[in-house]
Amino acid sequence: MKTSINRAEFLQKLQAVQPGLASHDRLVDQANCLIFRGGLVQAYNDEVATTIESGLPEEFIGAVKAAKLINLLSKLTEEEIQVEMAEGKFIVYGRKNRQGGFPMEEEINSAIDELEQPEEWKPLPEGFADAISVAQECAGNTAEFITNVVNIHPKW
């Protein structure tokens, strides 16, 4: 069954879970996949887990390699698109029945289900997102621990 969805909003949701995607091949199952189930889209790379409402029906269940799907959605210009999961594929329909199909794993093998759920959440202080965006420019992307960690302190 095809489902209509706003392309820009859907793309924004997929981009929101990107921090949970592996940037390279890892030994963790489906670490470079978007996991759709229960009306959510999730990603987990063994370090970061992300979840957001997908805007898709709860019946959309499967894992799709993220990079190509996000790339296609970024290139389309349609306001509304249709998506469908059929015959082991996640299919995106654009104007004039233009479409892109991506292999979909129907079985979810991600370790995200094994994560301990917090009993209560603590609110983040106002300005936290701004602090993170400034600090991210200071962090490295290497195997050296010292360049991957940024200490954020309120008095710095």
N, CA and C atoms as a LAMMPS dump frame, in Angstrom:
ITEM: TIMESTEP
0
ITEM: NUMBER OF ATOMS
468
ITEM: BOX BOUNDS ff ff ff
-5.0000000000000000e+02 5.0000000000000000e+02
-5.0000000000000000e+02 5.0000000000000000e+02
-5.0000000000000000e+02 5.0000000000000000e+02
ITEM: ATOMS id mol type element x y z
1 1 1 N 0.833 -1.171 0
2 1 2 C 0 0 0
3 1 3 C 0.891 1.253 0
4 2 1 N 0.632 2.158 -0.923
5 2 2 C 1.371 3.414 -1.006
6 2 3 C 0.853 4.394 0.03
7 3 1 N 1.782 5.159 0.595
8 3 2 C 1.446 6.189 1.572
9 3 3 C 2.027 7.511 1.111
10 4 1 N 1.218 8.565 1.123
11 4 2 C 1.696 9.903 0.762
12 4 3 C 2.3 10.576 1.983
13 5 1 N 3.4 11.313 1.732
14 5 2 C 4.084 12.008 2.822
15 5 3 C 4.778 13.243 2.255
16 6 1 N 4.899 14.276 3.08
17 6 2 C 5.608 15.48 2.674
18 6 3 C 7.096 15.151 2.601
19 7 1 N 7.702 15.335 1.437
20 7 2 C 9.091 14.939 1.213
21 7 3 C 10.051 15.662 2.142
22 8 1 N 9.912 16.994 2.262
23 8 2 C 10.843 17.781 3.079
24 8 3 C 10.756 17.393 4.555
25 9 1 N 9.549 17.2 5.064
26 9 2 C 9.379 16.812 6.469
27 9 3 C 9.94 15.417 6.721
28 10 1 N 9.697 14.503 5.785
29 10 2 C 10.206 13.136 5.917
30 10 3 C 11.734 13.141 5.889
31 11 1 N 12.304 13.891 4.962
32 11 2 C 13.755 14.004 4.87
33 11 3 C 14.338 14.584 6.157
34 12 1 N 13.688 15.591 6.704
35 12 2 C 14.159 16.214 7.942
36 12 3 C 14.168 15.195 9.086
37 13 1 N 13.174 14.334 9.136
38 13 2 C 13.117 13.306 10.183
39 13 3 C 14.25 12.291 10.007
40 14 1 N 14.51 11.91 8.766
41 14 2 C 15.594 10.958 8.516
42 14 3 C 16.942 11.587 8.863
43 15 1 N 17.1 12.854 8.552
44 15 2 C 18.351 13.542 8.886
45 15 3 C 18.504 13.7 10.4
46 16 1 N 17.398 13.787 11.113
47 16 2 C 17.456 13.939 12.565
48 16 3 C 18.029 12.703 13.252
49 17 1 N 17.862 11.531 12.644
50 17 2 C 18.401 10.312 13.26
51 17 3 C 19.796 9.958 12.739
52 18 1 N 20.346 10.761 11.833
53 18 2 C 21.667 10.472 11.276
54 18 3 C 22.777 10.326 12.314
55 19 1 N 22.758 11.035 13.441
56 19 2 C 23.83 10.817 14.421
57 19 3 C 23.909 9.367 14.909
58 20 1 N 22.835 8.619 14.767
59 20 2 C 22.835 7.214 15.163
60 20 3 C 23.321 6.268 14.092
61 21 1 N 23.685 6.796 12.926
62 21 2 C 24.184 5.957 11.833
63 21 3 C 25.696 5.84 11.896
64 22 1 N 26.207 4.699 11.505
65 22 2 C 27.656 4.507 11.424
66 22 3 C 28.17 5.249 10.203
67 23 1 N 29.312 5.906 10.359
68 23 2 C 29.895 6.641 9.241
69 23 3 C 30.694 5.725 8.324
70 24 1 N 30.964 4.528 8.768
71 24 2 C 31.676 3.541 7.964
72 24 3 C 31.179 2.162 8.379
73 25 1 N 31.557 1.143 7.627
74 25 2 C 31.114 -0.21 7.956
75 25 3 C 31.593 -0.599 9.345
76 26 1 N 30.684 -1.121 10.118
77 26 2 C 30.997 -1.567 11.478
78 26 3 C 30.527 -2.999 11.614
79 27 1 N 30.93 -3.606 12.686
80 27 2 C 30.511 -4.975 12.946
81 27 3 C 29.099 -5.044 13.515
82 28 1 N 28.528 -3.908 13.846
83 28 2 C 27.184 -3.867 14.42
84 28 3 C 26.16 -4.015 13.3
85 29 1 N 25.242 -4.964 13.472
86 29 2 C 24.212 -5.182 12.457
87 29 3 C 23.379 -3.933 12.23
88 30 1 N 23.141 -3.623 10.986
89 30 2 C 22.257 -2.538 10.55
90 30 3 C 22.662 -1.172 11.104
91 31 1 N 23.952 -0.971 11.363
92 31 2 C 24.438 0.304 11.904
93 31 3 C 24.367 1.424 10.875
94 32 1 N 24.268 1.086 9.59
95 32 2 C 24.16 2.107 8.551
96 32 3 C 22.759 2.117 7.938
97 33 1 N 21.803 1.586 8.692
98 33 2 C 20.422 1.488 8.205
99 33 3 C 19.471 2.364 9.019
100 34 1 N 18.431 2.799 8.341
101 34 2 C 17.292 3.429 8.997
102 34 3 C 16.315 2.31 9.315
103 35 1 N 15.88 2.228 10.541
104 35 2 C 14.975 1.167 10.971
105 35 3 C 13.586 1.765 11.125
106 36 1 N 12.648 1.245 10.356
107 36 2 C 11.262 1.718 10.4
108 36 3 C 10.414 0.666 11.093
109 37 1 N 9.671 1.099 12.103
110 37 2 C 8.709 0.206 12.759
111 37 3 C 7.876 0.99 13.763
112 38 1 N 6.642 0.573 13.909
113 38 2 C 5.767 1.194 14.894
114 38 3 C 5.563 2.685 14.725
115 39 1 N 5.67 3.189 13.489
116 39 2 C 5.5 4.614 13.245
117 39 3 C 6.743 5.431 13.588
118 40 1 N 7.852 4.751 13.865
119 40 2 C 9.109 5.417 14.223
120 40 3 C 10.175 5.133 13.176
121 41 1 N 11.211 5.963 13.165
122 41 2 C 12.431 5.665 12.426
123 41 3 C 13.555 5.751 13.457
124 42 1 N 14.439 4.742 13.442
125 42 2 C 15.498 4.643 14.424
126 42 3 C 16.832 4.385 13.739
127 43 1 N 17.908 4.684 14.468
128 43 2 C 19.254 4.354 14.014
129 43 3 C 20.096 4.075 15.248
130 44 1 N 21.032 3.123 15.128
131 44 2 C 21.893 2.784 16.251
132 44 3 C 23.22 2.274 15.723
133 45 1 N 24.315 2.904 16.164
134 45 2 C 25.641 2.534 15.678
135 45 3 C 26.539 1.98 16.778
136 46 1 N 25.972 1.482 17.851
137 46 2 C 26.673 0.915 18.994
138 46 3 C 27.189 1.983 19.948
139 47 1 N 27.036 3.251 19.603
140 47 2 C 27.428 4.341 20.488
141 47 3 C 26.285 5.323 20.699
142 48 1 N 25.559 5.601 19.621
143 48 2 C 24.478 6.586 19.653
144 48 3 C 23.208 5.924 19.123
145 49 1 N 22.116 6.085 19.863
146 49 2 C 20.811 5.598 19.422
147 49 3 C 19.903 6.801 19.225
148 50 1 N 19.199 6.839 18.105
149 50 2 C 18.286 7.949 17.819
150 50 3 C 16.943 7.39 17.375
151 51 1 N 15.874 8.058 17.782
152 51 2 C 14.51 7.646 17.445
153 51 3 C 13.66 8.89 17.273
154 52 1 N 12.802 8.868 16.256
155 52 2 C 11.856 9.966 16.035
156 52 3 C 10.64 9.388 15.312
157 53 1 N 9.506 10.046 15.436
158 53 2 C 8.326 9.605 14.683
159 53 3 C 8.623 9.757 13.201
160 54 1 N 8.27 8.737 12.423
161 54 2 C 8.596 8.738 10.992
162 54 3 C 7.549 9.428 10.139
163 55 1 N 6.316 9.451 10.596
164 55 2 C 5.234 9.954 9.763
165 55 3 C 4.649 8.869 8.867
166 56 1 N 5.186 7.663 8.975
167 56 2 C 4.694 6.525 8.199
168 56 3 C 3.803 5.652 9.075
169 57 1 N 2.925 4.873 8.454
170 57 2 C 2.067 3.978 9.245
171 57 3 C 2.889 2.962 10.039
172 58 1 N 2.324 2.467 11.119
173 58 2 C 3.005 1.499 11.967
174 58 3 C 3.342 0.213 11.225
175 59 1 N 2.649 -0.061 10.139
176 59 2 C 2.873 -1.298 9.374
177 59 3 C 4.174 -1.257 8.572
178 60 1 N 4.762 -0.095 8.418
179 60 2 C 6.04 0.014 7.704
180 60 3 C 7.124 -0.516 8.643
181 61 1 N 7.585 -1.722 8.376
182 61 2 C 8.579 -2.372 9.23
183 61 3 C 9.712 -2.892 8.36
184 62 1 N 10.931 -2.438 8.663
185 62 2 C 12.091 -2.914 7.925
186 62 3 C 13.274 -1.985 8.103
187 63 1 N 14.431 -2.429 7.613
188 63 2 C 15.666 -1.65 7.698
189 63 3 C 16.162 -1.358 6.291
190 64 1 N 16.483 -0.083 6.036
191 64 2 C 16.914 0.374 4.72
192 64 3 C 18.254 1.095 4.868
193 65 1 N 19.207 0.818 3.974
194 65 2 C 20.486 1.539 3.989
195 65 3 C 20.183 3.027 3.862
196 66 1 N 20.722 3.807 4.761
197 66 2 C 20.344 5.21 4.89
198 66 3 C 20.873 6.112 3.786
199 67 1 N 22.122 5.965 3.408
200 67 2 C 22.785 6.951 2.547
201 67 3 C 22.061 7.174 1.224
202 68 1 N 21.718 6.111 0.544
203 68 2 C 21.093 6.271 -0.777
204 68 3 C 19.669 6.81 -0.672
205 69 1 N 18.939 6.399 0.348
206 69 2 C 17.572 6.904 0.528
207 69 3 C 17.597 8.399 0.831
208 70 1 N 18.449 8.825 1.748
209 70 2 C 18.547 10.247 2.082
210 70 3 C 19.026 11.049 0.882
211 71 1 N 19.967 10.498 0.132
212 71 2 C 20.47 11.177 -1.068
213 71 3 C 19.35 11.384 -2.091
214 72 1 N 18.549 10.362 -2.342
215 72 2 C 17.445 10.491 -3.301
216 72 3 C 16.447 11.542 -2.831
217 73 1 N 16.054 11.479 -1.572
218 73 2 C 15.073 12.435 -1.057
219 73 3 C 15.6 13.866 -1.126
220 74 1 N 16.911 14.031 -0.978
221 74 2 C 17.532 15.362 -1.073
222 74 3 C 17.471 15.912 -2.49
223 75 1 N 17.531 15.035 -3.477
224 75 2 C 17.542 15.468 -4.876
225 75 3 C 16.151 15.722 -5.445
226 76 1 N 15.144 15.063 -4.899
227 76 2 C 13.785 15.263 -5.406
228 76 3 C 13.304 16.669 -5.069
229 77 1 N 12.427 17.185 -5.904
230 77 2 C 11.888 18.523 -5.677
231 77 3 C 10.393 18.504 -5.354
232 78 1 N 9.781 17.348 -5.451
233 78 2 C 8.349 17.247 -5.19
234 78 3 C 8.027 17.607 -3.749
235 79 1 N 6.87 18.247 -3.556
236 79 2 C 6.434 18.549 -2.198
237 79 3 C 5.911 17.28 -1.539
238 80 1 N 5.114 16.529 -2.266
239 80 2 C 4.563 15.274 -1.758
240 80 3 C 5.148 14.113 -2.548
241 81 1 N 5.479 13.052 -1.839
242 81 2 C 5.927 11.81 -2.478
243 81 3 C 5.083 10.68 -1.929
244 82 1 N 5.189 9.542 -2.571
245 82 2 C 4.548 8.349 -2.049
246 82 3 C 5.637 7.334 -1.757
247 83 1 N 5.455 6.588 -0.674
248 83 2 C 6.394 5.532 -0.324
249 83 3 C 5.621 4.242 -0.137
250 84 1 N 6.323 3.145 -0.378
251 84 2 C 5.698 1.832 -0.271
252 84 3 C 6.773 0.82 0.101
253 85 1 N 6.402 -0.138 0.921
254 85 2 C 7.265 -1.276 1.194
255 85 3 C 6.613 -2.476 0.544
256 86 1 N 7.311 -3.034 -0.451
257 86 2 C 6.739 -4.16 -1.185
258 86 3 C 7.85 -5.045 -1.721
259 87 1 N 7.649 -6.343 -1.634
260 87 2 C 8.56 -7.331 -2.196
261 87 3 C 10.018 -7.089 -1.802
262 88 1 N 10.238 -6.82 -0.521
263 88 2 C 11.59 -6.64 -0.022
264 88 3 C 12.252 -5.339 -0.431
265 89 1 N 11.456 -4.342 -0.815
266 89 2 C 12.011 -3.05 -1.205
267 89 3 C 11.255 -1.909 -0.549
268 90 1 N 11.983 -0.825 -0.298
269 90 2 C 11.401 0.44 0.131
270 90 3 C 11.37 1.284 -1.138
271 91 1 N 10.175 1.615 -1.628
272 91 2 C 10.041 2.289 -2.917
273 91 3 C 9.536 3.716 -2.702
274 92 1 N 10.203 4.673 -3.369
275 92 2 C 9.822 6.081 -3.318
276 92 3 C 9.298 6.469 -4.693
277 93 1 N 8.096 7.029 -4.744
278 93 2 C 7.486 7.474 -5.993
279 93 3 C 7.449 8.989 -6.031
280 94 1 N 7.927 9.55 -7.113
281 94 2 C 7.876 10.991 -7.312
282 94 3 C 6.885 11.331 -8.403
283 95 1 N 7.09 12.502 -9.025
284 95 2 C 6.229 12.938 -10.13
285 95 3 C 6.325 11.991 -11.308
286 96 1 N 5.264 11.943 -12.074
287 96 2 C 5.211 11.147 -13.291
288 96 3 C 5.641 9.706 -13.039
289 97 1 N 5.286 9.206 -11.85
290 97 2 C 5.581 7.834 -11.454
291 97 3 C 7.073 7.507 -11.446
292 98 1 N 7.915 8.553 -11.411
293 98 2 C 9.351 8.351 -11.268
294 98 3 C 9.576 7.678 -9.926
295 99 1 N 10.437 6.669 -9.868
296 99 2 C 10.595 5.949 -8.615
297 99 3 C 12.029 5.502 -8.368
298 100 1 N 12.3 5.255 -7.104
299 100 2 C 13.578 4.688 -6.691
300 100 3 C 13.279 3.603 -5.681
301 101 1 N 13.903 2.458 -5.851
302 101 2 C 13.675 1.343 -4.942
303 101 3 C 14.963 0.97 -4.23
304 102 1 N 14.847 0.658 -2.959
305 102 2 C 16.001 0.327 -2.14
306 102 3 C 15.757 -1.004 -1.448
307 103 1 N 16.757 -1.899 -1.473
308 103 2 C 16.578 -3.167 -0.761
309 103 3 C 16.244 -2.914 0.708
310 104 1 N 15.323 -3.706 1.218
311 104 2 C 14.871 -3.542 2.594
312 104 3 C 14.994 -4.874 3.313
313 105 1 N 15.592 -4.842 4.474
314 105 2 C 15.665 -6.034 5.308
315 105 3 C 14.422 -6.045 6.193
316 106 1 N 13.611 -7.075 6.057
317 106 2 C 12.37 -7.119 6.832
318 106 3 C 12.617 -7.499 8.283
319 107 1 N 13.714 -8.201 8.541
320 107 2 C 14.043 -8.588 9.903
321 107 3 C 14.938 -7.514 10.531
322 108 1 N 14.554 -7.059 11.709
323 108 2 C 15.33 -6.044 12.428
324 108 3 C 16.375 -6.773 13.273
325 109 1 N 17.662 -6.525 12.974
326 109 2 C 18.761 -7.166 13.701
327 109 3 C 19.543 -6.171 14.547
328 110 1 N 19.063 -4.984 14.683
329 110 2 C 19.777 -3.944 15.415
330 110 3 C 19.768 -4.237 16.912
331 111 1 N 20.843 -3.867 17.565
332 111 2 C 20.942 -4.049 19.016
333 111 3 C 20.22 -2.942 19.781
334 112 1 N 19.521 -2.074 19.082
335 112 2 C 18.833 -0.962 19.746
336 112 3 C 17.806 -1.461 20.764
337 113 1 N 17.23 -2.633 20.521
338 113 2 C 16.232 -3.177 21.446
339 113 3 C 16.857 -3.622 22.766
340 114 1 N 18.163 -3.842 22.775
341 114 2 C 18.85 -4.304 23.98
342 114 3 C 19.256 -3.152 24.904
343 115 1 N 19.069 -1.922 24.452
344 115 2 C 19.452 -0.768 25.267
345 115 3 C 18.53 -0.617 26.458
346 116 1 N 19.121 -0.229 27.561
347 116 2 C 18.352 0.025 28.766
348 116 3 C 17.622 1.355 28.614
349 117 1 N 16.339 1.367 28.882
350 117 2 C 15.541 2.584 28.779
351 117 3 C 15.597 3.349 30.098
352 118 1 N 15.818 4.652 30.054
353 118 2 C 15.858 5.428 31.297
354 118 3 C 14.48 5.468 31.955
355 119 1 N 14.493 5.498 33.276
356 119 2 C 13.232 5.569 34.005
357 119 3 C 12.665 6.982 34.003
358 120 1 N 13.572 7.979 33.991
359 120 2 C 13.109 9.358 33.893
360 120 3 C 14.117 10.158 33.068
361 121 1 N 13.625 11.184 32.434
362 121 2 C 14.459 12.042 31.598
363 121 3 C 14.71 13.345 32.318
364 122 1 N 15.883 13.893 32.123
365 122 2 C 16.213 15.19 32.698
366 122 3 C 16.199 16.221 31.579
367 123 1 N 15.571 17.367 31.811
368 123 2 C 15.538 18.387 30.749
369 123 3 C 16.933 18.987 30.535
370 124 1 N 17.223 19.32 29.297
371 124 2 C 18.49 19.972 28.979
372 124 3 C 18.363 21.469 29.233
373 125 1 N 19.444 22.097 29.646
374 125 2 C 19.369 23.541 29.89
375 125 3 C 19.169 24.319 28.597
376 126 1 N 18.583 25.496 28.735
377 126 2 C 18.383 26.361 27.584
378 126 3 C 19.754 26.71 26.994
379 127 1 N 19.869 26.71 25.698
380 127 2 C 21.137 27.021 25.051
381 127 3 C 22.034 25.806 24.844
382 128 1 N 21.576 24.623 25.251
383 128 2 C 22.389 23.417 25.11
384 128 3 C 22.72 23.128 23.644
385 129 1 N 21.734 23.245 22.773
386 129 2 C 21.96 22.98 21.343
387 129 3 C 22.996 23.938 20.766
388 130 1 N 22.947 25.199 21.176
389 130 2 C 23.936 26.175 20.711
390 130 3 C 25.337 25.785 21.187
391 131 1 N 25.448 25.347 22.433
392 131 2 C 26.75 24.948 22.979
393 131 3 C 27.31 23.754 22.224
394 132 1 N 26.459 22.802 21.909
395 132 2 C 26.91 21.614 21.168
396 132 3 C 27.354 22.007 19.764
397 133 1 N 26.62 22.892 19.116
398 133 2 C 27.002 23.261 17.747
399 133 3 C 28.341 23.991 17.728
400 134 1 N 28.648 24.767 18.76
401 134 2 C 29.955 25.426 18.851
402 134 3 C 31.034 24.383 19.149
403 135 1 N 30.75 23.474 20.083
404 135 2 C 31.737 22.484 20.505
405 135 3 C 32.055 21.466 19.413
406 136 1 N 31.101 21.16 18.556
407 136 2 C 31.348 20.147 17.534
408 136 3 C 32.462 20.556 16.578
409 137 1 N 32.677 21.846 16.424
410 137 2 C 33.741 22.319 15.557
411 137 3 C 35.123 22.027 16.152
412 138 1 N 35.166 21.784 17.451
413 138 2 C 36.436 21.523 18.135
414 138 3 C 36.785 20.044 18.167
415 139 1 N 35.82 19.174 17.957
416 139 2 C 36.046 17.73 18.064
417 139 3 C 36.664 17.198 16.786
418 140 1 N 37.559 16.263 16.949
419 140 2 C 38.187 15.625 15.797
420 140 3 C 37.408 14.401 15.371
421 141 1 N 37.854 13.809 14.309
422 141 2 C 37.228 12.585 13.821
423 141 3 C 38.341 11.568 13.565
424 142 1 N 39.061 11.253 14.614
425 142 2 C 40.174 10.319 14.51
426 142 3 C 40.03 9.257 15.572
427 143 1 N 40.943 8.326 15.568
428 143 2 C 40.918 7.259 16.561
429 143 3 C 41.508 7.702 17.897
430 144 1 N 42.12 8.869 17.934
431 144 2 C 42.706 9.348 19.18
432 144 3 C 41.614 9.877 20.096
433 145 1 N 41.53 9.29 21.273
434 145 2 C 40.486 9.656 22.231
435 145 3 C 40.486 11.151 22.532
436 146 1 N 41.644 11.721 22.71
437 146 2 C 41.741 13.123 23.139
438 146 3 C 41.139 14.096 22.128
439 147 1 N 41.125 13.742 20.833
440 147 2 C 40.552 14.662 19.843
441 147 3 C 39.088 14.346 19.534
442 148 1 N 38.548 13.311 20.134
443 148 2 C 37.15 12.977 19.913
444 148 3 C 36.239 13.453 21.031
445 149 1 N 36.806 13.871 22.142
446 149 2 C 36.014 14.246 23.31
447 149 3 C 36.108 15.751 23.529
448 150 1 N 34.968 16.358 23.766
449 150 2 C 34.937 17.782 24.085
450 150 3 C 34.275 17.915 25.447
451 151 1 N 34.95 18.571 26.382
452 151 2 C 34.394 18.808 27.72
453 151 3 C 33.67 20.145 27.694
454 152 1 N 32.393 20.111 27.97
455 152 2 C 31.6 21.347 28.004
456 152 3 C 31.358 21.682 29.47
457 153 1 N 31.778 22.849 29.863
458 153 2 C 31.653 23.278 31.263
459 153 3 C 30.985 24.642 31.285
460 154 1 N 30.066 24.879 32.221
461 154 2 C 29.334 26.154 32.209
462 154 3 C 30.192 27.391 32.437
463 155 1 N 31.382 27.235 32.998
464 155 2 C 32.204 28.404 33.294
465 155 3 C 33.275 28.63 32.248
466 156 1 N 33.303 27.869 31.184
467 156 2 C 34.31 28.055 30.127
468 156 3 C 33.776 28.913 29.029
